[in-house]
Amino acid sequence: IVRRPDPEPCPSCAAGEWDFCRNGGYTERGIKALHGYGSERWRIEPGFAVRLDPDLGLLGVLMEPTTIVAKAWEQIDRVLTRATLGPDRVLVTGAGPIGLLAALLAAQRDYDVHVLDIATEGPKPDLVRDLGATYHSTPVREFEPPPDIIIEATGVSQVVFDAMSHTAANGIVCLTGISSGGHCVSLDAGMLNRDIVLENDLVFGSVNANRRHYEAAAEALAAADRAWLERMITRRVPLDRWRDALAREEHDIKVVVELGG
């Protein structure tokens, strides 16, 4: 597990919910104030190690991105207890690693799953269809009938606002994509507010994960088809060529840097 709670814990960190740290005193291996796991030797506290199904082998690299959507789905599941009628249609915007894994967990929940991405060729459409889901390359606002749940995994400003304004009544929008900022879009804020209020819609953001979400991610990966997971990893590069992993190639989905010699 990457994140560590604040050594002088806020109420969230003290309760084991360090992904909801309120004072920013948390640390993260390789990201914030702590070295990562790329050294030849490292030590880890047992409470921050989660066992994976050994049959996954090198596919265990998908654990961390799966925790992101495991947390997102946990929160969605909790929100759904507010209404007596369950949702049916799920739309995932973006067919990168986060989007595809979000669709995987939706399929494991037996939803009618739809994935939207701009790619019309390459591995993404087939990966979606092999989940039993439907692939789209049309704008969110043209998706009919509107979905009950949207997991937004692009961070593209226009897609984010389209998602917020295009759900069925009692809709849920979970934002997982990170926007770069500096992009202006036009929207009718008053109409958006009116629709969200009158339709009991909910929009929330979700990032990072605690131990519970790592455990849920491990269960989801253990239940997934190994061949399907393998197809998500479109390139592997050795450590001495790590810069190649940062150069985007056509049809890239998940690029992995191999640390082993």
Residue pairs with C-beta under 8 A, 6 or more apart in sequence:
1 48
1 49
1 50
1 209
1 210
1 211
1 214
2 28
2 29
2 30
2 31
2 64
2 208
3 18
3 19
3 26
3 27
3 28
3 29
3 208
3 209
3 210
4 18
4 26
4 27
4 28
4 29
4 34
4 48
5 13
5 14
5 16
5 18
5 21
5 26
6 13
6 18
6 21
6 23
6 25
6 26
7 25
8 25
9 25
10 21
10 22
10 23
10 25
11 22
12 18
12 20
12 21
12 22
13 21
13 25
13 26
16 210
16 211
16 212
17 210
18 26
18 210
19 71
19 207
19 208
19 209
19 210
19 213
26 32
27 33
27 34
28 34
29 35
29 36
29 37
30 36
30 37
30 38
35 42
38 259
47 211
48 211
50 63
50 211
50 214
50 215
50 218
51 218
52 60
52 63
52 218
52 221
52 222
53 218
53 221
53 222
55 222
55 226
56 221
56 222
56 226
56 229
58 256
59 221
59 226
59 229
59 230
59 233
60 221
61 233
61 254
61 256
62 97
62 101
62 221
62 229
62 232
62 233
62 254
63 214
63 217
63 218
63 221
64 217
65 97
65 98
65 101
65 254
66 101
66 105
66 217
66 220
66 221
67 208
67 209
67 213
67 214
67 216
67 217
68 98
68 101
68 176
68 206
68 207
68 208
68 209
69 98
69 101
69 102
69 104
69 105
69 151
69 176
69 217
70 105
70 209
70 213
70 214
70 216
70 217
70 220
71 206
71 208
71 209
71 210
71 213
71 216
72 102
72 151
72 174
72 176
72 206
73 102
73 105
73 106
73 109
73 216
74 212
74 213
74 216
75 174
75 204
75 206
76 149
76 151
76 172
76 174
79 172
79 202
79 204
80 86
80 87
80 172
83 170
83 200
85 170
87 111
87 148
87 149
87 168
87 170
87 172
88 111
88 112
88 148
89 111
89 112
89 114
89 145
89 147
89 148
89 149
89 168
90 103
90 106
90 111
90 112
90 113
90 114
90 147
90 148
90 149
90 150
90 151
91 114
91 115
91 116
91 140
91 143
91 147
91 149
91 150
91 151
91 163
92 99
92 100
92 102
92 103
92 106
92 113
92 114
92 115
92 116
92 150
92 151
92 153
93 99
93 115
93 116
93 117
93 140
93 150
93 151
93 152
93 153
93 154
93 159
93 163
93 177
94 115
94 116
94 117
94 152
94 153
94 154
94 159
94 177
95 103
95 115
95 116
95 117
95 119
95 124
95 127
95 128
95 135
95 253
96 153
96 154
96 253
96 254
97 232
97 253
97 254
98 153
98 176
98 177
99 115
99 117
99 151
99 153
99 154
100 115
100 124
100 127
100 128
100 232
100 253
101 220
101 232
102 151
102 153
102 176
103 113
103 115
103 128
103 131
103 133
104 131
104 220
104 224
104 228
105 220
106 113
106 133
106 149
106 151
107 113
107 131
107 132
107 133
108 220
108 223
108 224
111 149
113 131
113 132
113 133
113 134
114 133
114 134
114 135
114 136
114 143
114 147
115 124
115 128
115 133
115 134
115 135
115 136
116 135
116 136
116 137
116 138
116 140
116 143
117 124
117 135
117 136
117 137
118 137
119 125
119 137
119 251
120 137
121 251
122 250
122 251
123 231
123 234
123 251
123 253
124 135
124 251
124 253
125 135
127 228
127 231
127 232
127 253
128 134
128 135
129 135
130 228
131 228
136 143
139 162
140 150
140 159
140 162
140 163
140 166
141 162
141 165
141 166
143 166
145 168
146 166
146 167
146 168
146 171
147 166
147 167
147 168
147 171
148 167
148 168
148 170
148 171
148 172
149 167
149 171
149 172
149 173
149 174
150 163
150 166
150 167
150 171
150 172
150 173
150 174
151 174
151 176
152 159
152 160
152 163
152 173
152 174
152 175
152 176
152 177
153 176
153 177
154 160
154 177
155 177
155 178
155 179
155 180
156 177
156 179
157 179
157 183
157 184
157 185
158 185
159 177
160 175
160 177
160 179
161 185
161 187
161 192
163 173
163 175
164 173
164 192
164 196
164 201
164 203
165 187
165 191
165 192
165 195
167 173
167 199
167 201
168 199
169 199
169 200
169 201
170 199
170 200
170 201
171 199
171 201
171 202
172 201
172 202
173 201
173 202
173 203
173 204
174 204
174 205
174 206
175 203
175 204
175 205
175 206
176 205
176 206
176 207
178 207
195 201
196 202
196 203
209 217
221 229
232 253
232 254
233 253
233 254
233 255
233 256
234 251
234 252
234 253
234 254
234 255
235 245
235 249
235 252
235 255
235 256
236 255
236 256
236 257
236 258
237 244
237 245
237 255
237 256
237 257
237 258
238 257
238 258
239 257
239 258
239 259
239 261
242 257
245 255
245 256
245 257
